[in-house]
Amino acid sequence: MGYGRWAMGYGLWAMGNGLWAMGNGLWAMGIGKQLISAPSLSPIAYRL
């Protein structure tokens, strides 16, 4: 019984990690787009 609960928790954790990584990728892509399209309008991106 404890093992099943652990496996379920691990599955949820792995799914959360996948979503987090996907979000990070999308965020990085958005910053890249900003850098390419409007470098003069985003001085914050230069500091990152």
SULQUIUR-V773195 format. One record per run of one state. SS is the DSSP state (helix for helix, strand for strand, loop for the rest). FROM is the first residue (numbers start at 0). TO is the last residue. Records with the same first field share a line. If there is no record, write none. Layout:
SS=FROM-TO / FROM-TO
//
This chain:
loop=0-0 / 37-41 / 47-47
helix=1-36 / 42-46
//
